[in-house]
Amino acid sequence: MNHATTRRALALGFLATAVLSVRAAAGAEHPLTLEGAIDMALQKNESLKIERESLGAASAAVMGALGAYDPSLEIDGSWSKTTQPFTYFGAGGIPSVIAPEDRATDVGVSIRQLLPTGGAISARAGGSRATTDGGVAVLSPEYDTRAGVELRQPLLRNRGIDEARLSVRVARAGRQGAVASLRQSLQETVASVERAYWALVAARRDVDVERESVRLAEEQLKETGSRVESGDAPRTELAQPRAELERRRGAMLAAGESLARAENALKLLVLDGESDALWTEELAPVEDASVPIDSVDTAAALEQALAARPEVGIARALVTRRRAERAFAHDGIWPQLDLVVSYDRYGLAGSRNTAVPGGSVPPGLEGDLGDSFGSIGDGDYDAARVALVLGLPLGNREARGSATAARHVERQAEVNVLRVKKAIRAEVLDAAAALDAARQRIEAARSAREAAEIQLDAERDRYKTGLSTNFLVLTRQNDLSRARLDEISALTDYRTARTEMARATGSLLERHHIDVGEPAR
């Protein structure tokens, strides 16, 4: 009866072990390094894909804003026909046609280029052909041509900044922020993967500890059964090791559930949402949590964090944008004063108007459209203009209000930079304290585990000689299991603390050689 009870207990233990083996049987075991897990996350993480699209959109916005400096070409053409009676007749008397028919065809082309100074330069050219059956015009057909250039330069408003330059600055600040946001998302993803990876390593080791604890309880139950069979112990001695064995089996099953959850947490970070074969496979980390213990230079860590954290870049990008908006709003307070300089040349050619009796073409004007354009080079007909154009808004309360509001918004962004830096300093100090505490815990946990192993060996030897009890042996076994779990926890916490320290100082991407790239100027 005693052997049957023992065998039944051992059979239940085998069943619990089989439950933990179902995960491995359901799919192949996939060995996974930390770098491999990070690479998978960088390729498949949806948040990173969104951030990369945001950066692409921000870069396209910069290109679009610079498009304001692309030359613009304008071509126009028109045709007209007019029959309008005269209301005034000269000394020659009433002409034979008092409502002549005038026809005109006009074509013009102009190119305009916006300048980085806020001004604009434009070149224009055009030609027209006009005919009339009236007796006033000397030439019919008449070919008029023109070519010229004009420069318009703001002297007050729009001289330091205008809408085009504002758009460029805002777009570049947006790209700067998008790059920093991508770096932040990358850093958070890498940190999450590291934490999940070491949590999975710890969960697998926890299962091993619980499985070993069950094995020790089975051995103790078997040892007690042998003593009962030999008459060295009463039958009631079996109750305590049997109860402890069942408790440990429950703990082993709970550890198995925690392992499954830890594995799923890592899969959520490194696998995509489609039919990835690894969803049904078991992830098997191949790296050990043991790592050389490093000291922390807090002052250097703070300096590095303030220089490298992407949150500072995001905040500064916002300041850059607000500064440009404030400059544009303040520029609106100035009156509009533009300098306009232009120079044009004209050409003329045509044929004698047959409607004019005895008329003749003035010397040098006989010809067609080509002759008219050719005469432009002679410079006989030109016009030069220099002008100042002043626009003075009265009161200008809208511009003054906008400038004041923009200044307050800029100050908000500047204060936000200080707030972000303060939070980063606190994070670095917290991470340094956690790293130091985890470092000290490793040595303490290791010593405690070694002592628990010695105590268990001694207690088992005493039990074999009849100088101890099941209670004491099982207690020493539990002490050893807790010590092993504490050591695993200390090593995992140190790994996690190193990850947090690298994240807090902004060096996590550099440590894994991940280069995001800097925005183009």
Stockholm file with secondary structure:
# STOCKHOLM 1.0

chainA/1-521         MNHATTRRALALGFLATAVLSVRAAAGAEHPLTLEGAIDMALQKNESLKIERESLGAASAAVMGALGAYDPSLEIDGSWSKTTQPFTYFGAGGIPSVIAPEDRATDVGVSIRQLLPTGGAISARAGGSRATTDGGVAVLSPEYDTRAGVELRQPLLRNRGIDEARLSVRVARAGRQGAVASLRQSLQETVASVERAYWALVAARRDVDVERESVRLAEEQLKETGSRVESGDAPRTELAQPRAELERRRGAMLAAGESLARAENALKLLVLDGESDALWTEELAPVEDASVPIDSVDTAAALEQALAARPEVGIARALVTRRRAERAFAHDGIWPQLDLVVSYDRYGLAGSRNTAVPGGSVPPGLEGDLGDSFGSIGDGDYDAARVALVLGLPLGNREARGSATAARHVERQAEVNVLRVKKAIRAEVLDAAAALDAARQRIEAARSAREAAEIQLDAERDRYKTGLSTNFLVLTRQNDLSRARLDEISALTDYRTARTEMARATGSLLERHHIDVGEPAR
#=GR chainA/1-521 SS CHHHHHHHHHHHHHHHHHHHHHHHHHSCEEEECHHHHHHHHHHHCHHHHHHHHHHHHHHHHHHHHHGGGSCEEEEEEEEEEEECCCSCCCTTCSCSCSSCEEEEEEEEEEEEEECTTSCEEEEEEEEEEEEECSSSCSEEEEEEEEEEEEEEEESSTTTSCCHHHHHHHHHHHHHHHHHHHHHHHHHHHHHHHHHHHHHHHHHHHHHHHHHHHHHHHHHHHHHHHHHHHHTSSCGGGGHHHHHHHHHHHHHHHHHHHHHHHHHHHHHHHHSCSSCCGGGGSEEEECSCSCCCCCCCCHHHHHHHHHHHCHHHHHHHHHHHHHHHHHHHHHHTTSCEEEEEEEEEEEEEEEEECTTSTTCCCCTTCBCCHHHHHHHHTTTSEEEEEEEEEEECCSSCHHHHHHHHHHHHHHHHHHHHHHHHHHHHHHHHHHHHHHHHHHHHHHHHHHHHHHHHHHHHHHHHHHHHTTSSCHHHHHHHHHHHHHHHHHHHHHHHHHHHHHHHHHHHHTCHHHHTTCCCCCCCC
#=GC SS_cons         CHHHHHHHHHHHHHHHHHHHHHHHHHSCEEEECHHHHHHHHHHHCHHHHHHHHHHHHHHHHHHHHHGGGSCEEEEEEEEEEEECCCSCCCTTCSCSCSSCEEEEEEEEEEEEEECTTSCEEEEEEEEEEEEECSSSCSEEEEEEEEEEEEEEEESSTTTSCCHHHHHHHHHHHHHHHHHHHHHHHHHHHHHHHHHHHHHHHHHHHHHHHHHHHHHHHHHHHHHHHHHHHHTSSCGGGGHHHHHHHHHHHHHHHHHHHHHHHHHHHHHHHHSCSSCCGGGGSEEEECSCSCCCCCCCCHHHHHHHHHHHCHHHHHHHHHHHHHHHHHHHHHHTTSCEEEEEEEEEEEEEEEEECTTSTTCCCCTTCBCCHHHHHHHHTTTSEEEEEEEEEEECCSSCHHHHHHHHHHHHHHHHHHHHHHHHHHHHHHHHHHHHHHHHHHHHHHHHHHHHHHHHHHHHHHHHHHHHTTSSCHHHHHHHHHHHHHHHHHHHHHHHHHHHHHHHHHHHHTCHHHHTTCCCCCCCC
//
